[in-house]
Amino acid sequence: MFKVRLLPLAICLAAAPAFALEQGEHRFNTFGTVGITHLGGEDDGRSYGITGQTTDSWRGDQLSKFGAQVNYGITDSIGATLQLTAKPAQDEWKANVEWAYFSWQANDNLMLRVGRLRTPVYMYSESIDVGFSYPWLRLPDEVYSQVQLSNYEGLDAVYNLPLSFGSMAFQVAGGQAKNRDIFAFDGMHDIDYEKVFGANISLATNDFGTLRVGYVEADISTEIEDTVLLGGAPRAVSFQSLDKQKGKFTSLGYQYDNGTWLTSNEWTSRVIEADGSGSVDAFYLMGGRRFGEFLTHVTYAQLDDDAGRQNSWTLGLNYNLLPNVVLKSEFKRVDTSGGYDGVFVRTPQEAFENNINQNGIPSLNVPAGVAGSPARNFDGDIISVGVDFVF
């Protein structure tokens, strides 16, 4: 059943050169998630998540998404791929062109691609919208909230080397991503990524799982600003200003699945030069076991910043309704320490008052700790239920 269940996923994901199409041949697939999630234990109105859509109301826009992908063989070695998705961005649904590229199978091992491609940041970057490809209903936020960029315009080269005990894949990518959105302080802001460069190596063994090492960097430009109240009067405040500052992201991942036991683990480190902060490090460790059509799994995740730490435990139970449809349920307990918001969402006013309390107002000779409000810790219980499918 396990191998049969993976077949639709292998068809759906078009990244592997082994699935190049012959001239005139085409392939069409759909995928998606229908899910709801709820945050309990925090203040009324508090939100959580990469775009702040997990709240104390049962909502489906944090998890739900739909996609379609078409592959067409222009010649026996040249193909075209288009992937479209519809998913929420903060409080509204948006249609997205995630993939739109031409590929050239130069030989049995080398494939070159050009166009709009997935940014090779995480272990699950290629299939990040295909929830069927990973055991969770929601990927570990501690790691997958770090880089919100999912695609770029440019090119890449993928080289696959067969080995007696498995295979090794090398990927090198470069390009840019202009006029993208980033979610911060309960709002969307413009951001540009220039001189994007990425490289990763994956070693897939027949018996011992898959190990992946990756690195991505880009020149980042953004201005995160908003209006707050100071002494009852509105004031424009800049929370972060980057002008082509180098951002670097390193990742290390490992997966193993023998049909009964499985594990998935990932460690990441993010550094932005000249933003006045150190590295942001995160990791998760997941272990699970199948009992017939059921899968139970547990995950510990941790996010460390200069401002503090977020950590969580996630318990999950999945059931295979069909070979290509999985019902998933999760309970996640998340806490922060050190006055750190983690993936919880602070409003611009909260962030401004926390900063005043920590640093004072030098221009008005107001020392730290006198005005504003001290940063607080957050905690909550997140329940998620949904269905992942591929066709």
Rosetta blueprint (number, residue, H / E / L):
1 M L
2 F H
3 K H
4 V H
5 R H
6 L H
7 L H
8 P H
9 L H
10 A H
11 I H
12 C H
13 L L
14 A L
15 A L
16 A L
17 P H
18 A H
19 F H
20 A L
21 L L
22 E L
23 Q L
24 G L
25 E L
26 H E
27 R E
28 F E
29 N E
30 T E
31 F E
32 G E
33 T E
34 V E
35 G E
36 I E
37 T E
38 H E
39 L E
40 G E
41 G L
42 E L
43 D L
44 D L
45 G L
46 R L
47 S L
48 Y E
49 G L
50 I L
51 T L
52 G L
53 Q L
54 T E
55 T L
56 D L
57 S L
58 W L
59 R E
60 G L
61 D L
62 Q L
63 L L
64 S L
65 K E
66 F E
67 G E
68 A E
69 Q E
70 V E
71 N E
72 Y E
73 G E
74 I L
75 T L
76 D L
77 S L
78 I E
79 G E
80 A E
81 T E
82 L E
83 Q E
84 L E
85 T E
86 A E
87 K E
88 P E
89 A E
90 Q L
91 D L
92 E E
93 W E
94 K E
95 A E
96 N E
97 V E
98 E E
99 W E
100 A E
101 Y E
102 F E
103 S E
104 W E
105 Q E
106 A L
107 N L
108 D L
109 N L
110 L E
111 M E
112 L E
113 R E
114 V E
115 G E
116 R E
117 L E
118 R E
119 T L
120 P L
121 V L
122 Y L
123 M L
124 Y L
125 S H
126 E H
127 S H
128 I L
129 D L
130 V L
131 G H
132 F H
133 S H
134 Y L
135 P L
136 W L
137 L L
138 R L
139 L L
140 P L
141 D H
142 E H
143 V H
144 Y H
145 S L
146 Q L
147 V L
148 Q L
149 L L
150 S L
151 N E
152 Y E
153 E E
154 G E
155 L E
156 D E
157 A E
158 V E
159 Y E
160 N E
161 L E
162 P E
163 L E
164 S L
165 F L
166 G E
167 S E
168 M E
169 A E
170 F E
171 Q E
172 V E
173 A E
174 G E
175 G E
176 Q E
177 A E
178 K E
179 N E
180 R E
181 D E
182 I E
183 F E
184 A E
185 F L
186 D L
187 G E
188 M E
189 H E
190 D E
191 I E
192 D E
193 Y E
194 E E
195 K E
196 V E
197 F E
198 G E
199 A E
200 N E
201 I E
202 S E
203 L E
204 A E
205 T E
206 N L
207 D L
208 F L
209 G L
210 T E
211 L E
212 R E
213 V E
214 G E
215 Y E
216 V E
217 E E
218 A E
219 D E
220 I E
221 S E
222 T E
223 E E
224 I E
225 E E
226 D E
227 T E
228 V E
229 L E
230 L E
231 G L
232 G L
233 A E
234 P E
235 R E
236 A E
237 V E
238 S E
239 F E
240 Q E
241 S E
242 L E
243 D E
244 K E
245 Q E
246 K E
247 G E
248 K E
249 F E
250 T E
251 S E
252 L E
253 G E
254 Y E
255 Q E
256 Y E
257 D E
258 N L
259 G L
260 T L
261 W E
262 L E
263 T E
264 S E
265 N E
266 E E
267 W E
268 T E
269 S E
270 R E
271 V E
272 I E
273 E L
274 A L
275 D L
276 G L
277 S L
278 G L
279 S L
280 V E
281 D E
282 A E
283 F E
284 Y E
285 L E
286 M E
287 G E
288 G E
289 R E
290 R E
291 F E
292 G L
293 E L
294 F E
295 L E
296 T E
297 H E
298 V E
299 T E
300 Y E
301 A E
302 Q E
303 L E
304 D E
305 D E
306 D L
307 A L
308 G E
309 R E
310 Q E
311 N E
312 S E
313 W E
314 T E
315 L E
316 G E
317 L E
318 N E
319 Y E
320 N E
321 L E
322 L E
323 P L
324 N L
325 V E
326 V E
327 L E
328 K E
329 S E
330 E E
331 F E
332 K E
333 R E
334 V E
335 D E
336 T E
337 S E
338 G L
339 G L
340 Y L
341 D L
342 G L
343 V L
344 F E
345 V L
346 R L
347 T L
348 P H
349 Q H
350 E H
351 A H
352 F H
353 E H
354 N H
355 N H
356 I H
357 N H
358 Q H
359 N H
360 G L
361 I E
362 P H
363 S H
364 L H
365 N L
366 V E
367 P L
368 A L
369 G L
370 V L
371 A L
372 G L
373 S L
374 P L
375 A L
376 R L
377 N L
378 F L
379 D E
380 G E
381 D E
382 I E
383 I E
384 S E
385 V E
386 G E
387 V E
388 D E
389 F E
390 V E
391 F L
